[in-house]
Amino acid sequence: MSMSFLGDSYQQIITWRRLSDSAAVRYVCFLNLQTLLYAVQSADFYSLPLDDSTQSFHDRQLIELFIEISPRDRCEWHPSLMEAMDAHDAAF
């Protein structure tokens, strides 16, 4: 059985930035394997103490968003990972 794919292929890259001694942001980024451009799919904010349900919620939301809307159409693409993260921060 062969599979048919809709659109481009992506590599997921997880990056982090500390916001304080008790908070951080996790960026879920994609590398488009066809264009070799980077984008931030989502930025998830965490603070201490951690809630067990937070991670499950963010993971489910990420998968649903990926399936519903192509990252190629949804995201802003950049030549470097740092540029993608900085642009995402500036937009929000």
C-alpha positions in Angstrom: 0.0 0.0 0.0 1.4 3.4 -0.9 0.6 6.7 0.8 -0.3 9.9 -0.9 1.0 13.1 0.8 -0.6 16.5 0.7 1.9 19.3 0.5 5.5 19.6 1.8 7.3 17.6 4.4 8.6 19.2 7.6 11.2 18.5 10.4 10.0 19.5 13.8 12.5 21.4 15.9 12.0 22.2 19.6 13.7 25.3 21.0 13.4 27.0 24.4 13.9 30.5 25.9 13.9 31.2 29.6 11.7 34.1 30.6 12.6 34.2 34.3 13.6 31.8 37.1 10.0 30.4 37.0 8.9 30.7 33.4 9.9 29.6 29.9 8.6 29.5 26.4 8.9 26.4 24.2 8.9 27.1 20.4 7.7 24.3 18.1 9.4 25.1 14.9 9.4 23.6 11.5 12.1 23.2 8.8 10.4 22.9 5.4 12.4 20.1 3.8 11.6 21.4 0.3 12.4 25.1 0.7 14.9 24.8 3.7 13.1 27.7 5.4 12.1 27.9 9.1 8.9 28.9 10.9 7.4 28.8 14.3 4.3 26.7 14.4 3.5 27.5 18.1 5.0 29.0 21.2 3.9 27.4 24.5 4.4 29.2 27.8 5.2 27.3 31.0 5.5 28.5 34.5 6.2 26.9 37.8 4.6 25.0 39.3 3.9 22.8 36.3 0.4 21.5 35.7 0.4 17.9 34.3 -2.4 18.7 31.8 -0.6 21.6 30.2 1.8 19.5 28.1 -1.0 17.3 26.9 -3.1 20.3 25.9 -0.2 21.9 24.0 0.7 18.6 22.2 -2.9 18.0 21.1 -3.3 21.6 19.9 -0.1 21.4 17.9 -1.2 18.2 16.1 -4.7 19.5 15.4 -3.4 22.8 13.9 -0.9 20.9 11.7 -3.6 18.7 10.3 -6.2 21.5 9.8 -4.0 24.2 8.2 -0.9 23.6 6.2 2.1 25.2 7.9 3.2 26.4 4.5 0.1 28.6 4.3 -0.2 29.4 8.0 3.4 30.3 9.0 5.8 33.1 8.2 9.0 31.5 6.8 12.6 32.7 7.4 16.1 31.7 6.3 17.2 30.9 9.9 15.7 29.4 13.0 16.7 32.5 15.1 15.0 34.8 12.6 11.8 32.8 12.7 11.8 32.9 16.5 12.6 36.6 16.7 9.9 37.4 14.2 7.4 35.3 16.1 8.2 37.2 19.3 7.9 40.5 17.6 4.5 39.6 16.2 3.2 38.7 19.6 
